[in-house]
Amino acid sequence: MRIVSVPYFIGQFMDGFDVPKPNEALIPDLPRDPETCAVSHASGPGGPGQQRMAVLYSHLASRIASSEPSLVYAGDCLSVIGVLAGLQRRGIQPTLYWFDAHGDFHTWETSQSHFLGGMPLAMITGRGEQTIVEATGMTPLDDTSVVLVDARDLDEGEDSAVAASAVTVVSVDEVVRTAPAPGPIYVHVDVDVIDPVDVPAVNYPSPGGPTADSVGAAVKHLAQSGRVVAASVSAWNPQLPGAGMSANAVRGVMDVFID
């Protein structure tokens, strides 16, 4: 797989984003100034932060649609919307394996913080905020096409929303023990799924998670199906202590996709 770098966190450019080389960096012209519009805690649907990311991830969708399978290194999980939109433009409707310590299943109604980074999986399944989804042309996934892996840290309201959905919720070990879903597969890894002992430089650490080796084994199990059409990772924070250690651990998990 070719490597695509998307060095943005909630629409703001990330300095020091250490992505394996060679890679294709996606740095398009975006509307307005990130300090004034790319706010991570938004006031409501369709705000300027969402509009900025709609442009960013529309560019990503075009990049994904234009070529063979890609491994995307991005600063946040909202990037998955762009990857899915690109796959769908190629006629691919995958099962999404979403590795994450969190559910990312909030809507405006359930979120106390209105943090956009807590909403992408809800957006992808057609819930709540849809600005980026609609701008990229992504068709929301049916719940039955989503496997949420090791979401051990769910907020009140988010937990009941996941429980009421038809999303499959499994552990990392269960991924290894069961056959991958039929058809094309898209693997997304939010690195905070890994215990912070192995990957400390994350914005929202969740202790008690699987080791990097365990997550790597699960990802490898899916890769060995030969049906992974895209992979992505929402990355560590390069400005936090342990960033180098975290980058190396993540490479150990994702390098299975690099030719």
Secondary structure, DSSP 8 states (H G I E B T S, - for coil): -EEEEE-EETTEE-TT----SS-EE-----SS-HHHH--SB-SSTT-HHHHHHHHHHHHHHHHHHTSS-EEEEESSTTHHHHHHHHHHHTT---EEEEE-SS-----TTT-SS-BGGG-HHHHHTT-S--HHHHHHT-----GGGEEEE------TTHHHHHHHS--EEE-HHHHHHS---SS-EEEEEEGGGS-TTT----SS--SS---HHHHHHHHHHHHTTT-EEEEEEE---TTSTTHHHHHHHHHHHHGGG--
